[in-house]
Amino acid sequence: MNAIKCMLPLTVIPEHRAASVSAVARAVSSAFGSPSFIRANGMPESGCISRVAARLRRRRATTMPVYQVDRRGFFGNERLPRIWVSEPNCGADGACAQGRRLSGSYPCGPDMRGHRALQMAEHLFAEGSAASDTAVSIACFQAAEILYLHASERGSVEALCRLGALYCADLCQGAYWRDSVSAHAKHAREDVLRKAVRALSRAAARGDAEAKWRLGDMRAQGAGCEMEQALAWNLYRGAFCRAAGCTTDDLDAAGDTERILALVSGDGARLADCGCAAVRMAACLEHGRGCERDRARASAWYAAAVRLLDSCVNAGSWLYLEELTSAESGAARDTMNHDGAVPFRV
């Protein structure tokens, strides 16, 4: 058998195969682009074929994990593994039975700019964020990391930014993907914050607004890198300009809240990133971090941040509720300072 394996490429017989993925699922995935024949052909979950398939799944004794990989082995050309992912076994009525079912595999066909990998990763990231079981949550984030890596290798800037956020929060709790080469290296266990800085730096260099303000946070705190308050200030400014579609001269000329908001009135403006950058610029101006302390400008930027983030939250983007709370706290401090109740904190 070993002699036969030496004669065949590793893409035919990889060193390690996902044990829970059946030969039928592999054949269906190769033929239809998805291990789910029903999903690949757009069949309804309530149909007759779907009900028969559900009964067959329940008869299987094996338990499907959140994800499994087919490693390419030490001599494989693909640095990242093929990954098989699953989802909770839910019917068309929303009721979930025990166990999971295969929902996708990657890579499987062409994927320009990594859009499919990014979509699969976002689905798993959302499941991991909502999961009550810690083990399931970590497994979802681990699968999302591999898919984000696939997407970033295919040119997705958004995937790089999401990787940076995943590493910064240490969502996998130290259990991250390592390829077959680095797995045997003494230096393989890299500081996760440094991984975050590297991913965000790559995305920021390509102009991603979210990556810029997230990288600014790490520079301001000295997390995974040297603390550089002036660089953080410039990153926040760059993030706002990129998200709003304005220049730094326009930003410097905006001295009040209405003129700041006028900068983000275009159709292509990203309100969430503008708001996140604005609340950080306001804090820098309030405390004199990386720039001269300016209470009047801080007040204007806090007010602008509140209005921008409030629009995002009201539109359903609850992820920015914490950012909105921070902006409202800053605006409240400014109001109390002008009323003579408490001074600005340094």
MARZA-518816 format. One record per residue (C-alpha): residue in three letters; residue number from 1; x, y, z. Coordinates in nm, 3 decimals, always signed. Example, Ala and Ser with C-alpha at 12.3 -4.5 7.8 and 13.67 -1.06 7.14 Angstrom:
! MARZA-518816
r ALA; k 1; east +1.230; north -0.450; up +0.780
r SER; k 2; east +1.367; north -0.106; up +0.714
! end
This chain:
! MARZA-518816
r MET; k 1; east +0.000; north +0.000; up +0.000
r ASN; k 2; east +0.284; north +0.239; up +0.080
r ALA; k 3; east +0.434; north +0.173; up -0.263
r ILE; k 4; east +0.102; north +0.255; up -0.427
r LYS; k 5; east +0.074; north +0.578; up -0.226
r CYS; k 6; east +0.418; north +0.684; up -0.345
r MET; k 7; east +0.304; north +0.647; up -0.706
r LEU; k 8; east -0.015; north +0.852; up -0.666
r PRO; k 9; east -0.034; north +1.229; up -0.600
r LEU; k 10; east -0.137; north +1.341; up -0.255
r THR; k 11; east -0.444; north +1.509; up -0.401
r VAL; k 12; east -0.572; north +1.158; up -0.474
r ILE; k 13; east -0.468; north +0.999; up -0.143
r PRO; k 14; east -0.401; north +1.269; up +0.116
r GLU; k 15; east -0.205; north +1.176; up +0.426
r HIS; k 16; east -0.506; north +1.226; up +0.656
r ARG; k 17; east -0.869; north +1.210; up +0.549
r ALA; k 18; east -1.174; north +1.337; up +0.735
r ALA; k 19; east -1.308; north +1.017; up +0.891
r SER; k 20; east -1.667; north +1.141; up +0.931
r VAL; k 21; east -1.706; north +1.231; up +0.563
r SER; k 22; east -1.845; north +0.938; up +0.366
r ALA; k 23; east -1.749; north +0.838; up +0.014
r VAL; k 24; east -2.099; north +0.935; up -0.100
r ALA; k 25; east -2.060; north +1.287; up +0.042
r ARG; k 26; east -1.722; north +1.321; up -0.131
r ALA; k 27; east -1.872; north +1.206; up -0.464
r VAL; k 28; east -2.168; north +1.444; up -0.430
r SER; k 29; east -1.934; north +1.730; up -0.339
r SER; k 30; east -1.717; north +1.663; up -0.645
r ALA; k 31; east -2.021; north +1.642; up -0.875
r PHE; k 32; east -2.239; north +1.924; up -0.737
r GLY; k 33; east -2.002; north +2.149; up -0.542
r SER; k 34; east -2.162; north +2.066; up -0.206
r PRO; k 35; east -2.174; north +1.750; up +0.008
r SER; k 36; east -2.549; north +1.807; up +0.041
r PHE; k 37; east -2.728; north +1.686; up -0.274
r ILE; k 38; east -3.047; north +1.856; up -0.154
r ARG; k 39; east -2.883; north +2.193; up -0.095
r ALA; k 40; east -2.673; north +2.180; up -0.411
r ASN; k 41; east -2.985; north +2.129; up -0.624
r GLY; k 42; east -3.201; north +2.384; up -0.444
r MET; k 43; east -3.450; north +2.133; up -0.307
r PRO; k 44; east -3.679; north +2.237; up -0.019
r GLU; k 45; east -3.602; north +2.099; up +0.326
r SER; k 46; east -3.966; north +1.992; up +0.363
r GLY; k 47; east -3.973; north +1.775; up +0.048
r CYS; k 48; east -4.004; north +1.397; up +0.031
r ILE; k 49; east -3.639; north +1.342; up -0.065
r SER; k 50; east -3.528; north +1.567; up +0.220
r ARG; k 51; east -3.733; north +1.366; up +0.471
r VAL; k 52; east -3.582; north +1.038; up +0.348
r ALA; k 53; east -3.233; north +1.187; up +0.372
r ALA; k 54; east -3.304; north +1.304; up +0.726
r ARG; k 55; east -3.407; north +0.950; up +0.830
r LEU; k 56; east -3.088; north +0.809; up +0.678
r ARG; k 57; east -2.880; north +1.062; up +0.869
r ARG; k 58; east -3.045; north +0.962; up +1.196
r ARG; k 59; east -2.959; north +0.596; up +1.133
r ARG; k 60; east -2.588; north +0.672; up +1.106
r ALA; k 61; east -2.403; north +0.588; up +1.426
r THR; k 62; east -2.122; north +0.839; up +1.374
r THR; k 63; east -2.137; north +1.189; up +1.515
r MET; k 64; east -2.050; north +1.472; up +1.280
r PRO; k 65; east -1.811; north +1.729; up +1.435
r VAL; k 66; east -1.824; north +2.100; up +1.358
r TYR; k 67; east -1.544; north +2.057; up +1.104
r GLN; k 68; east -1.284; north +1.812; up +0.978
r VAL; k 69; east -0.987; north +1.858; up +0.747
r ASP; k 70; east -0.810; north +1.658; up +0.479
r ARG; k 71; east -0.446; north +1.739; up +0.535
r ARG; k 72; east -0.230; north +1.741; up +0.226
r GLY; k 73; east +0.070; north +1.604; up +0.411
r PHE; k 74; east +0.424; north +1.734; up +0.444
r PHE; k 75; east +0.488; north +1.738; up +0.068
r GLY; k 76; east +0.152; north +1.879; up -0.038
r ASN; k 77; east +0.141; north +2.184; up -0.264
r GLU; k 78; east -0.158; north +2.331; up -0.081
r ARG; k 79; east -0.044; north +2.500; up +0.240
r LEU; k 80; east -0.398; north +2.497; up +0.379
r PRO; k 81; east -0.612; north +2.185; up +0.412
r ARG; k 82; east -0.940; north +2.101; up +0.252
r ILE; k 83; east -1.207; north +2.157; up +0.516
r TRP; k 84; east -1.549; north +1.999; up +0.563
r VAL; k 85; east -1.795; north +2.194; up +0.777
r SER; k 86; east -2.130; north +2.107; up +0.932
r GLU; k 87; east -2.432; north +2.285; up +1.077
r PRO; k 88; east -2.696; north +2.201; up +1.340
r ASN; k 89; east -2.945; north +1.948; up +1.210
r CYS; k 90; east -3.248; north +2.176; up +1.173
r GLY; k 91; east -3.556; north +2.123; up +0.960
r ALA; k 92; east -3.754; north +2.367; up +0.749
r ASP; k 93; east -3.973; north +2.452; up +1.050
r GLY; k 94; east -3.669; north +2.566; up +1.248
r ALA; k 95; east -3.684; north +2.276; up +1.493
r CYS; k 96; east -3.338; north +2.130; up +1.560
r ALA; k 97; east -3.274; north +1.763; up +1.626
r GLN; k 98; east -2.964; north +1.626; up +1.791
r GLY; k 99; east -2.639; north +1.616; up +1.597
r ARG; k 100; east -2.508; north +1.799; up +1.295
r ARG; k 101; east -2.504; north +1.749; up +0.919
r LEU; k 102; east -2.251; north +1.830; up +0.649
r SER; k 103; east -2.318; north +2.167; up +0.492
r GLY; k 104; east -2.013; north +2.245; up +0.278
r SER; k 105; east -1.654; north +2.179; up +0.180
r TYR; k 106; east -1.369; north +2.403; up +0.068
r PRO; k 107; east -1.194; north +2.433; up -0.169
r CYS; k 108; east -1.448; north +2.296; up -0.415
r GLY; k 109; east -1.432; north +2.466; up -0.751
r PRO; k 110; east -1.301; north +2.811; up -0.847
r ASP; k 111; east -1.344; north +3.093; up -0.597
r MET; k 112; east -1.226; north +3.429; up -0.728
r ARG; k 113; east -1.118; north +3.665; up -0.448
r GLY; k 114; east -1.222; north +3.407; up -0.187
r HIS; k 115; east -1.587; north +3.517; up -0.170
r ARG; k 116; east -1.724; north +3.168; up -0.105
r ALA; k 117; east -1.467; north +3.095; up +0.167
r LEU; k 118; east -1.547; north +3.428; up +0.332
r GLN; k 119; east -1.920; north +3.356; up +0.324
r MET; k 120; east -1.872; north +3.012; up +0.483
r ALA; k 121; east -1.640; north +3.159; up +0.747
r GLU; k 122; east -1.888; north +3.432; up +0.841
r HIS; k 123; east -2.162; north +3.173; up +0.890
r LEU; k 124; east -1.940; north +2.973; up +1.127
r PHE; k 125; east -1.823; north +3.287; up +1.306
r ALA; k 126; east -2.185; north +3.384; up +1.373
r GLU; k 127; east -2.264; north +3.035; up +1.504
r GLY; k 128; east -1.957; north +3.042; up +1.729
r SER; k 129; east -2.056; north +3.382; up +1.869
r ALA; k 130; east -2.405; north +3.257; up +1.957
r ALA; k 131; east -2.314; north +2.906; up +2.079
r SER; k 132; east -2.368; north +2.835; up +2.448
r ASP; k 133; east -2.135; north +2.532; up +2.444
r THR; k 134; east -1.774; north +2.651; up +2.475
r ALA; k 135; east -1.633; north +2.353; up +2.284
r VAL; k 136; east -1.871; north +2.412; up +1.991
r SER; k 137; east -1.792; north +2.784; up +1.996
r ILE; k 138; east -1.416; north +2.726; up +1.977
r ALA; k 139; east -1.458; north +2.464; up +1.702
r CYS; k 140; east -1.665; north +2.711; up +1.497
r PHE; k 141; east -1.397; north +2.980; up +1.534
r GLN; k 142; east -1.125; north +2.729; up +1.440
r ALA; k 143; east -1.312; north +2.637; up +1.121
r ALA; k 144; east -1.371; north +3.005; up +1.047
r GLU; k 145; east -0.998; north +3.074; up +1.086
r ILE; k 146; east -0.906; north +2.814; up +0.822
r LEU; k 147; east -1.166; north +2.953; up +0.583
r TYR; k 148; east -1.051; north +3.311; up +0.646
r LEU; k 149; east -0.696; north +3.198; up +0.567
r HIS; k 150; east -0.819; north +3.040; up +0.242
r ALA; k 151; east -1.002; north +3.361; up +0.151
r SER; k 152; east -0.705; north +3.585; up +0.236
r GLU; k 153; east -0.473; north +3.375; up +0.019
r ARG; k 154; east -0.715; north +3.438; up -0.268
r GLY; k 155; east -0.698; north +3.813; up -0.214
r SER; k 156; east -0.981; north +3.894; up +0.029
r VAL; k 157; east -0.894; north +4.203; up +0.234
r GLU; k 158; east -1.206; north +4.159; up +0.447
r ALA; k 159; east -1.090; north +3.810; up +0.545
r LEU; k 160; east -0.757; north +3.953; up +0.665
r CYS; k 161; east -0.943; north +4.204; up +0.881
r ARG; k 162; east -1.167; north +3.932; up +1.025
r LEU; k 163; east -0.860; north +3.722; up +1.102
r GLY; k 164; east -0.711; north +4.014; up +1.290
r ALA; k 165; east -1.028; north +4.053; up +1.498
r LEU; k 166; east -1.039; north +3.678; up +1.569
r TYR; k 167; east -0.674; north +3.671; up +1.682
r CYS; k 168; east -0.703; north +3.993; up +1.883
r ALA; k 169; east -0.990; north +3.851; up +2.091
r ASP; k 170; east -0.818; north +3.507; up +2.110
r LEU; k 171; east -1.148; north +3.342; up +2.022
r CYS; k 172; east -0.987; north +3.000; up +1.968
r GLN; k 173; east -0.816; north +3.025; up +2.308
r GLY; k 174; east -0.471; north +2.950; up +2.170
r ALA; k 175; east -0.571; north +2.653; up +1.950
r TYR; k 176; east -0.499; north +2.791; up +1.602
r TRP; k 177; east -0.419; north +2.629; up +1.271
r ARG; k 178; east -0.057; north +2.536; up +1.196
r ASP; k 179; east +0.052; north +2.384; up +0.867
r SER; k 180; east +0.256; north +2.063; up +0.847
r VAL; k 181; east +0.586; north +2.253; up +0.834
r SER; k 182; east +0.534; north +2.492; up +1.125
r ALA; k 183; east +0.374; north +2.219; up +1.336
r HIS; k 184; east +0.718; north +2.062; up +1.378
r ALA; k 185; east +0.909; north +2.388; up +1.428
r LYS; k 186; east +1.028; north +2.502; up +1.769
r HIS; k 187; east +0.912; north +2.856; up +1.703
r ALA; k 188; east +0.563; north +2.753; up +1.588
r ARG; k 189; east +0.370; north +2.887; up +1.888
r GLU; k 190; east +0.356; north +3.252; up +1.793
r ASP; k 191; east +0.201; north +3.519; up +2.012
r VAL; k 192; east -0.159; north +3.548; up +1.897
r LEU; k 193; east -0.153; north +3.929; up +1.931
r ARG; k 194; east +0.141; north +3.946; up +1.691
r LYS; k 195; east -0.062; north +3.739; up +1.447
r ALA; k 196; east -0.342; north +3.993; up +1.485
r VAL; k 197; east -0.108; north +4.286; up +1.420
r ARG; k 198; east +0.034; north +4.118; up +1.110
r ALA; k 199; east -0.310; north +4.039; up +0.963
r LEU; k 200; east -0.448; north +4.387; up +1.036
r SER; k 201; east -0.133; north +4.554; up +0.901
r ARG; k 202; east -0.172; north +4.368; up +0.570
r ALA; k 203; east -0.537; north +4.470; up +0.544
r ALA; k 204; east -0.468; north +4.830; up +0.650
r ALA; k 205; east -0.190; north +4.860; up +0.391
r ARG; k 206; east -0.450; north +4.772; up +0.129
r GLY; k 207; east -0.681; north +5.047; up +0.251
r ASP; k 208; east -0.937; north +4.867; up +0.467
r ALA; k 209; east -1.099; north +5.118; up +0.703
r GLU; k 210; east -1.195; north +4.869; up +0.975
r ALA; k 211; east -0.843; north +4.724; up +0.977
r LYS; k 212; east -0.700; north +5.074; up +1.023
r TRP; k 213; east -0.896; north +5.159; up +1.338
r ARG; k 214; east -0.851; north +4.810; up +1.482
r LEU; k 215; east -0.476; north +4.836; up +1.422
r GLY; k 216; east -0.487; north +5.182; up +1.578
r ASP; k 217; east -0.631; north +5.027; up +1.896
r MET; k 218; east -0.343; north +4.779; up +1.913
r ARG; k 219; east -0.086; north +5.054; up +1.856
r ALA; k 220; east -0.248; north +5.272; up +2.122
r GLN; k 221; east -0.239; north +4.987; up +2.376
r GLY; k 222; east +0.094; north +4.836; up +2.272
r ALA; k 223; east -0.078; north +4.501; up +2.220
r GLY; k 224; east +0.142; north +4.271; up +2.011
r CYS; k 225; east +0.356; north +4.568; up +1.906
r GLU; k 226; east +0.526; north +4.879; up +2.040
r MET; k 227; east +0.297; north +5.147; up +2.182
r GLU; k 228; east +0.282; north +5.440; up +1.940
r GLN; k 229; east +0.010; north +5.691; up +2.024
r ALA; k 230; east +0.091; north +5.923; up +1.731
r LEU; k 231; east +0.067; north +5.634; up +1.484
r ALA; k 232; east -0.265; north +5.528; up +1.640
r TRP; k 233; east -0.400; north +5.882; up +1.592
r ASN; k 234; east -0.297; north +5.879; up +1.225
r LEU; k 235; east -0.454; north +5.536; up +1.176
r TYR; k 236; east -0.784; north +5.661; up +1.319
r ARG; k 237; east -0.773; north +5.960; up +1.085
r GLY; k 238; east -0.693; north +5.736; up +0.791
r ALA; k 239; east -0.977; north +5.499; up +0.882
r PHE; k 240; east -1.230; north +5.784; up +0.891
r CYS; k 241; east -1.111; north +5.930; up +0.562
r ARG; k 242; east -1.118; north +5.590; up +0.393
r ALA; k 243; east -1.467; north +5.506; up +0.522
r ALA; k 244; east -1.610; north +5.851; up +0.448
r GLY; k 245; east -1.437; north +5.902; up +0.114
r CYS; k 246; east -1.282; north +6.234; up +0.213
r THR; k 247; east -0.930; north +6.374; up +0.243
r THR; k 248; east -0.733; north +6.464; up +0.555
r ASP; k 249; east -0.762; north +6.833; up +0.456
r ASP; k 250; east -1.141; north +6.797; up +0.458
r LEU; k 251; east -1.120; north +6.628; up +0.797
r ASP; k 252; east -0.902; north +6.902; up +0.948
r ALA; k 253; east -1.135; north +7.173; up +0.814
r ALA; k 254; east -1.442; north +7.016; up +0.979
r GLY; k 255; east -1.458; north +7.202; up +1.309
r ASP; k 256; east -1.812; north +7.122; up +1.422
r THR; k 257; east -2.046; north +6.823; up +1.430
r GLU; k 258; east -2.254; north +6.918; up +1.125
r ARG; k 259; east -1.947; north +6.966; up +0.905
r ILE; k 260; east -1.809; north +6.632; up +1.024
r LEU; k 261; east -2.135; north +6.455; up +0.937
r ALA; k 262; east -2.138; north +6.627; up +0.598
r LEU; k 263; east -1.816; north +6.440; up +0.515
r VAL; k 264; east -1.999; north +6.105; up +0.534
r SER; k 265; east -2.307; north +6.196; up +0.335
r GLY; k 266; east -2.198; north +6.012; up +0.020
r ASP; k 267; east -2.360; north +5.687; up -0.098
r GLY; k 268; east -2.036; north +5.491; up -0.058
r ALA; k 269; east -1.970; north +5.600; up +0.300
r ARG; k 270; east -1.939; north +5.322; up +0.560
r LEU; k 271; east -2.120; north +5.468; up +0.860
r ALA; k 272; east -2.010; north +5.201; up +1.109
r ASP; k 273; east -1.639; north +5.246; up +1.039
r CYS; k 274; east -1.681; north +5.624; up +1.036
r GLY; k 275; east -1.847; north +5.607; up +1.378
r CYS; k 276; east -1.583; north +5.373; up +1.525
r ALA; k 277; east -1.302; north +5.595; up +1.399
r ALA; k 278; east -1.479; north +5.910; up +1.519
r VAL; k 279; east -1.522; north +5.794; up +1.880
r ARG; k 280; east -1.151; north +5.703; up +1.891
r MET; k 281; east -1.045; north +6.037; up +1.747
r ALA; k 282; east -1.264; north +6.211; up +2.005
r ALA; k 283; east -1.093; north +6.020; up +2.289
r CYS; k 284; east -0.750; north +6.112; up +2.152
r LEU; k 285; east -0.851; north +6.480; up +2.139
r GLU; k 286; east -1.004; north +6.461; up +2.487
r HIS; k 287; east -0.693; north +6.320; up +2.651
r GLY; k 288; east -0.424; north +6.452; up +2.416
r ARG; k 289; east -0.311; north +6.105; up +2.300
r GLY; k 290; east -0.100; north +6.130; up +1.986
r CYS; k 291; east -0.227; north +6.482; up +1.919
r GLU; k 292; east -0.281; north +6.814; up +2.093
r ARG; k 293; east -0.557; north +6.819; up +2.351
r ASP; k 294; east -0.860; north +7.004; up +2.215
r ARG; k 295; east -1.184; north +6.997; up +2.415
r ALA; k 296; east -1.395; north +7.174; up +2.153
r ARG; k 297; east -1.298; north +6.935; up +1.874
r ALA; k 298; east -1.339; north +6.636; up +2.108
r SER; k 299; east -1.694; north +6.750; up +2.181
r ALA; k 300; east -1.775; north +6.777; up +1.811
r TRP; k 301; east -1.632; north +6.434; up +1.730
r TYR; k 302; east -1.812; north +6.266; up +2.021
r ALA; k 303; east -2.143; north +6.413; up +1.905
r ALA; k 304; east -2.077; north +6.299; up +1.547
r ALA; k 305; east -1.983; north +5.950; up +1.666
r VAL; k 306; east -2.307; north +5.920; up +1.866
r ARG; k 307; east -2.520; north +6.009; up +1.565
r LEU; k 308; east -2.331; north +5.781; up +1.326
r LEU; k 309; east -2.331; north +5.478; up +1.556
r ASP; k 310; east -2.690; north +5.536; up +1.665
r SER; k 311; east -2.792; north +5.512; up +1.298
r CYS; k 312; east -2.607; north +5.179; up +1.266
r VAL; k 313; east -2.763; north +5.030; up +1.581
r ASN; k 314; east -3.113; north +5.145; up +1.484
r ALA; k 315; east -3.060; north +4.977; up +1.144
r GLY; k 316; east -3.000; north +4.645; up +1.322
r SER; k 317; east -2.618; north +4.641; up +1.357
r TRP; k 318; east -2.617; north +4.546; up +1.727
r LEU; k 319; east -2.245; north +4.467; up +1.712
r TYR; k 320; east -2.181; north +4.841; up +1.744
r LEU; k 321; east -2.387; north +4.889; up +2.059
r GLU; k 322; east -2.073; north +4.889; up +2.277
r GLU; k 323; east -1.913; north +5.149; up +2.050
r LEU; k 324; east -2.227; north +5.363; up +2.078
r THR; k 325; east -2.219; north +5.335; up +2.458
r SER; k 326; east -1.856; north +5.452; up +2.458
r ALA; k 327; east -1.943; north +5.751; up +2.239
r GLU; k 328; east -2.240; north +5.843; up +2.461
r SER; k 329; east -2.020; north +5.823; up +2.772
r GLY; k 330; east -1.768; north +6.057; up +2.612
r ALA; k 331; east -2.041; north +6.301; up +2.511
r ALA; k 332; east -2.181; north +6.288; up +2.866
r ARG; k 333; east -1.839; north +6.369; up +3.014
r ASP; k 334; east -1.814; north +6.664; up +2.780
r THR; k 335; east -2.159; north +6.793; up +2.882
r MET; k 336; east -2.080; north +6.757; up +3.253
r ASN; k 337; east -1.751; north +6.939; up +3.202
r HIS; k 338; east -1.924; north +7.236; up +3.039
r ASP; k 339; east -2.180; north +7.240; up +3.322
r GLY; k 340; east -1.899; north +7.257; up +3.576
r ALA; k 341; east -1.981; north +6.925; up +3.741
r VAL; k 342; east -1.666; north +6.730; up +3.666
r PRO; k 343; east -1.351; north +6.805; up +3.467
r PHE; k 344; east -1.220; north +6.611; up +3.171
r ARG; k 345; east -1.010; north +6.315; up +3.276
r VAL; k 346; east -0.649; north +6.298; up +3.161
! end
